[in-house]
Amino acid sequence: MALTSPRRSALADQVIAQLRNQITSGEWPVGSRIPTEPELVEQLGVARNTVREAVRALAHNGLLDIRQGSGTYVVATSELAGVMHRRFAAADPRHIAELRSTLESSAARLAAVRRTERDLRQLDTLMARREEAWASGDAEAFVAADA
C-alpha cells in the first residue's frame, strides 16, 4: 500500500484560523506576547497538542516567534510579511531600501495604468481630507489621512 500525505486535523485548522484572525485583526499586534499555552487551552477548550500544533504552524508561516522561556510573540500580520521578515532580517538596510524603491515604483506604475475613475475620485477625497487636516493643524488626523 502506498503512503499518503498526513492530514492535519480539522480542529487544529480551526484553531489556526482563530489565532490567525487574532493576529490579522490587530487584536494581537506585532511585538505582543500571545497568551500562554495553558491560557489558550482554557480559552479555546481544546487539547494542549492542538494548541501546540496551531502555534507551530503559525510560527512556521512566519507570524509567530516562539522564544523558549520567554513566550510566543507576534512578528508579522501576514504570512508574506513573516516570510519577508525571516528572509531579510539580517540584510543590509540599504539593500532593503533599494528593493522597496524598486517594488514600490513598479507598484505605483501599475496602479496608475490600471486606475479607474472611481479610484481617481477616491484619491481626490483622500487628498482633500489630508489637506483639511493639515490646514487645521491636527497632526493626528493628518498622519491618519496620509497613510
C-alpha positions in Angstrom: 0.0 0.0 0.0 1.3 3.5 -0.9 1.9 6.1 1.7 -0.3 9.1 1.6 0.2 12.6 3.0 -1.0 13.0 6.6 -3.8 15.4 7.0 -4.0 18.0 9.8 -7.0 17.6 12.0 -9.9 19.8 11.3 -9.8 21.0 14.9 -6.2 22.2 14.5 -7.1 24.0 11.3 -9.9 25.8 13.2 -7.5 26.8 16.0 -5.0 28.1 13.4 -7.8 30.2 11.8 -8.8 31.6 15.2 -5.2 32.5 16.2 -4.5 33.9 12.7 -7.6 36.1 13.0 -6.4 37.5 16.3 -3.2 38.5 14.6 -4.6 39.9 11.3 -7.4 41.8 13.1 -4.8 43.6 15.3 -6.1 42.1 18.5 -2.6 40.7 18.9 -0.4 43.4 17.4 3.2 42.9 16.1 5.5 42.7 19.1 2.9 41.5 21.5 3.2 38.3 23.5 0.3 36.0 22.9 -1.4 34.1 25.8 0.5 31.2 27.2 -0.2 27.6 26.0 -2.3 26.8 29.1 -4.3 30.0 28.7 -5.0 29.2 25.1 -6.0 25.6 26.0 -8.5 27.1 28.5 -9.8 29.8 26.2 -10.2 27.5 23.2 -11.3 24.4 25.0 -9.0 22.1 23.1 -6.1 19.8 23.9 -2.6 21.1 24.5 -1.3 19.3 21.5 -3.9 21.0 19.3 -2.7 24.4 20.5 0.9 23.4 20.1 0.3 22.3 16.5 -1.5 25.6 15.7 1.2 27.8 17.3 4.0 25.8 15.5 2.1 26.2 12.1 1.8 29.9 12.6 5.5 30.1 13.6 6.5 28.1 10.5 4.4 30.6 8.4 6.3 33.5 9.9 3.5 35.0 12.0 4.8 34.0 15.4 8.2 33.7 17.1 8.5 31.1 19.8 11.1 32.2 22.4 12.0 29.4 24.8 11.5 30.6 28.4 10.0 34.0 27.3 6.8 33.2 25.4 5.4 33.4 21.9 5.4 36.8 20.1 3.7 38.1 17.0 6.3 39.1 14.4 4.1 39.7 11.3 0.4 40.2 10.4 0.5 38.1 7.2 2.4 35.0 6.0 4.0 37.1 3.3 5.2 39.7 5.9 6.5 36.8 8.0 8.4 35.3 5.1 9.9 38.7 4.2 10.9 39.3 7.8 12.7 36.0 8.0 14.3 36.4 4.6 15.6 39.9 5.1 16.1 40.1 8.9 19.9 40.1 8.5 20.0 42.1 5.3 21.8 45.4 4.9 19.2 48.2 5.4 20.5 49.9 2.2 19.6 46.8 0.2 16.2 46.7 1.8 15.6 50.4 0.8 16.7 49.6 -2.8 14.4 46.6 -3.0 11.5 48.7 -1.6 12.2 51.5 -4.0 12.1 49.1 -7.0 9.0 47.3 -5.9 7.1 50.4 -4.8 7.8 52.3 -8.1 6.7 49.3 -10.1 3.5 49.0 -8.0 2.8 52.7 -8.4 3.3 52.5 -12.2 0.9 49.5 -12.4 -1.7 51.3 -10.2 -1.5 54.4 -12.5 -2.0 52.2 -15.6 -4.9 50.2 -14.1 -6.7 53.0 -12.2 -10.4 53.7 -12.7 -12.5 56.8 -12.5 -13.7 55.6 -9.1 -10.0 55.3 -8.0 -9.4 58.9 -9.0 -12.4 60.1 -7.1 -11.3 58.2 -4.0 -7.8 59.7 -4.3 -9.3 63.2 -4.6 -11.4 62.6 -1.5 -8.4 61.3 0.5 -6.2 64.2 -0.7 -8.9 66.7 0.4 -9.1 65.0 3.8 -5.3 65.3 4.2 -5.3 68.9 3.2 -8.1 69.7 5.7 -6.2 68.0 8.5 -3.0 70.0 7.6 -4.9 73.3 7.4 -6.5 72.6 10.8 -3.2 71.7 12.4 -4.5 68.3 13.5 -1.3 66.3 13.3 -3.0 63.0 14.3 -5.7 63.4 11.6 -3.0 64.3 9.0 -1.0 61.2 9.8 -4.1 59.1 9.5 -5.2 60.7 6.3 -1.6 60.4 4.9 -1.4 56.7 5.5 
